Amino acid sequence: MFTGLVLGRGEITRRRPRGSEVELTVTAGFDWDSPLVLGESIAVSGVCLTVTGAPGPRAFTAYASAETVSRSTLGAAREVNLERALALGDRLGGHLVSGHIDGTGQVLAANRAGSSLFCRFGAGAGLMPFLVPKGSVAVDGVSLTVNDVEDAAFTVNLIPSTADITTLGGLKPGDAVNLETDLLGKYVHRLLRFQEQGQSRPHSGLTLDFLARHGF
C-alpha cells in the first residue's frame, strides 16, 4: 500500500525480456533513506513492483509481467516516480494507493496557471465512474485532487513542489500516464452492482441511481 507522495524521480536504465516478463533495472536519482530489502514493494510511476535485486546503492531490479507492461507505461517510459511502501504508523498524507493501476490515460493539456500547472487528462469510459470532483486519483503514482470531471476527461492542478519533485512537471500533450482511481470507490461501485443484480441484499438507500442523481 502506498500514499501517492513520491520520494523523487528515477530512471529505467535497462529492460531485459525474461519469457513473458521483463526484468527492469531502475536507478533512483536520490539516496534511499535506508537500504532496499529484497522482496519489498516499490511503486514505479504508480505500478507496484517487487525488489528482486539491488545492483547498486541507488539501483534495484524488478520483474514486470506481460499484463503489467501492456496496461502501463513501463514498456516505454524511462523517467519514473518512485515511492516505497507505506509502513504502519506512517502519516497518510496523500490517499490509499494500491499500486494496481486501472490503465493509462493521455495528457490533453498542460498549461501554466499562475505558479501551478493545470493539466487535463483523457481517460477511458471504464475509469470515469470512479472519478469525482474533489476526489482522489493517482497519476503516474502521484496523489492528486480532481478539480473537475467531464464525459471522458478530468482536470487537476499541480502545485510547484509536486511539479518539481515528480515527472509530472514535464508532461506535454500526447504523453501517456498511468492511472489508478480511488480504491474505496471501486469497492463501493462493485457492491452496488451486485445489489442491482440481486446478488446481495441492499443496504439503506444507497444505490447507483442515488449516487447519479446526487452528482457522484
Beta strands, then each sheet from edge to edge (+ up, - down):
strand 1: 8-18
strand 2: 21-28
strand 3: 41-44
strand 4: 47-53
strand 5: 59-64
strand 6: 79-84
strand 7: 103-113
strand 8: 116-122
strand 9: 136-139
strand 10: 142-145
strand 11: 148-149
strand 12: 153-158
strand 13: 176-180
sheet 1: 1+ 2- 5+ 4- 3+ 6- 1+
sheet 2: 10+ 9- 13+ 7- 8+ 12- 11+
end
